[in-house]
Amino acid sequence: MFKFLKKNILSLAQFHHACRALLRRLFTLKGHQLKSLLGLIILNSIVVISVQAQVVTAIHPPLQNQEFRVTLLGTGSPPPTMRRFGPAVLVQAGGQNLLIDSGRGVTQRLFQLGIKLGAIDAVFITHLHSDHIVGIPDLWLTGWLEAAYAQRKGPFRIWGPAGTRSMMGYLEKAYEWDITQRIADQGLKAENVAVQANEVADATVVYQSNGLKVTAIEVDHGDLLKPAFGYRIDYDGRSVVVSGDTKPSENLIKRSAGVDLLIHQVAAVQPELLKDPVYQVILDHHTKPEEAGQVFTRVQPKLAVFYHFVLLGTAKIPPVSEKDVLEMTRRTYAGPLVLGEDLMAFRIGRDAVEQIQPIAK
C-alpha cells in the first residue's frame, strides 16, 4: 500500500484516487501504522500543492484580447550555455500557442512563462539539425503527464520538412516502454501521446485556425541540407516571419513582403579561424551580419530581431561579440533592430511592434 502511494505522487487526480483506496483500509490500521499513513498523505498533499503553485509564475503580462505576441524561448545554438537555450520561438494569437522549433530547454522556458506544456497547439520544425529538435521528446512526453504544468488533451501535432514523420516514428519506438508503462501504471490516455506528423512544402499554408495562418517558406541552408524552412505567421492583418537556419535567401525576402516582425538568425566567425575549413563550412550555411542587414534593408520590417546566434570561437580566440554583430549589421541596415535574448517578447500591433516589458518582481 505504501509503495502504491509513493509511486502516485504525480497529480492531484491520482492523489485523490489513492486516498479513496487507502481510506477504505484506514480503520484496519493501528498505532504507528496509522501515524505513518497519515504522515505520507500530508506529504503527498504538500508535493501536489507545491507543483500546482509553481505553474502560475508568469514573467509577462497576460495576453489581451486580439493580441499577437511572439516570445523568443531560445536564441542560442549548439553550445550548452545557460544564457541562450536552443532555438525556439513561441507565437500566440487567436487563442493558439504555436512553437517554431524545439531546441534544448524549451520546456523550462515554457514553464517560466507559466504556459502548460500541453497547451502547445502545434509545433513547426525548420529543419532536422539536432539543436532545433532535441527538445521534442521532452515537450511531447512531459506534456502528456497529468501534472498541472502539462495536461495535453489530444495528439501531439508537428509539422516539418521531409523526414519529420520518420523521426517521430522512431521516437515512438524509442520511448515505447515509457509510453506503455505509463498507460498501464498511471492510467494515462493513449490518445494524448499519439503523434500527428505532417511534412511541408514551399509556399503552402500548412496550418490555419481561428484566423491564424502559417505558411512554409523554403530557405537555403546549404546544398546538402535540403529542404529547410522558415515560417510566416499571419493574424488579423499582422505578421511575423521566423527565418530558421539559412544563407541569404531570395525566397525568404520575397515571402517576407510587408511583414511586421522579421526574426532572423545570424552567424559570425573571427577571420583567423576561417583557415580551418570546418569553420568556413559552418559560416557558409548561415547569414553573416552584413548579409542580414541587406535582407532587412530589402524587406523593411517594422522591427528586425536577431536570434539563433552562431558566434564561434576557441579557447584562444574568443567569438565575435554581440556588439561587433550589431556594428557589422549597421554597415548595411539603419532601421530598427534588436539583439534577441531568451524570454524577450514582442507585441505586434496595428502600427508598430513593441517589446513587452517583464512584470516587475
RALINPE-V875804 format. One record per run of one state. SS is the DSSP state (H for helix, E for strand, - for the rest). FROM is the first residue (numbers start at 1). TO is the last residue. If there is no record, write none. Layout:
BEGIN
ss:SS from:FROM to:TO
ss:SS from:FROM to:TO
END
This chain:
BEGIN
ss:- from:1 to:1
ss:H from:2 to:6
ss:- from:7 to:11
ss:H from:12 to:26
ss:- from:27 to:30
ss:H from:31 to:54
ss:- from:55 to:68
ss:E from:69 to:74
ss:- from:75 to:87
ss:E from:88 to:93
ss:- from:94 to:95
ss:E from:96 to:100
ss:- from:101 to:105
ss:H from:106 to:112
ss:- from:113 to:116
ss:H from:117 to:119
ss:- from:120 to:121
ss:E from:122 to:124
ss:- from:125 to:129
ss:H from:130 to:133
ss:- from:134 to:135
ss:H from:136 to:142
ss:- from:143 to:155
ss:E from:156 to:160
ss:- from:161 to:163
ss:H from:164 to:174
ss:- from:175 to:175
ss:H from:176 to:186
ss:- from:187 to:189
ss:H from:190 to:192
ss:- from:193 to:194
ss:E from:195 to:199
ss:- from:200 to:204
ss:E from:205 to:209
ss:- from:210 to:211
ss:E from:212 to:219
ss:- from:220 to:227
ss:E from:228 to:235
ss:- from:236 to:237
ss:E from:238 to:242
ss:- from:243 to:249
ss:H from:250 to:255
ss:- from:256 to:260
ss:E from:261 to:269
ss:- from:270 to:270
ss:H from:271 to:275
ss:- from:276 to:276
ss:H from:277 to:284
ss:- from:285 to:288
ss:H from:289 to:299
ss:- from:300 to:302
ss:E from:303 to:312
ss:- from:313 to:321
ss:H from:322 to:329
ss:- from:330 to:336
ss:E from:337 to:339
ss:- from:340 to:344
ss:E from:345 to:348
ss:- from:349 to:352
ss:E from:353 to:356
ss:- from:357 to:361
END
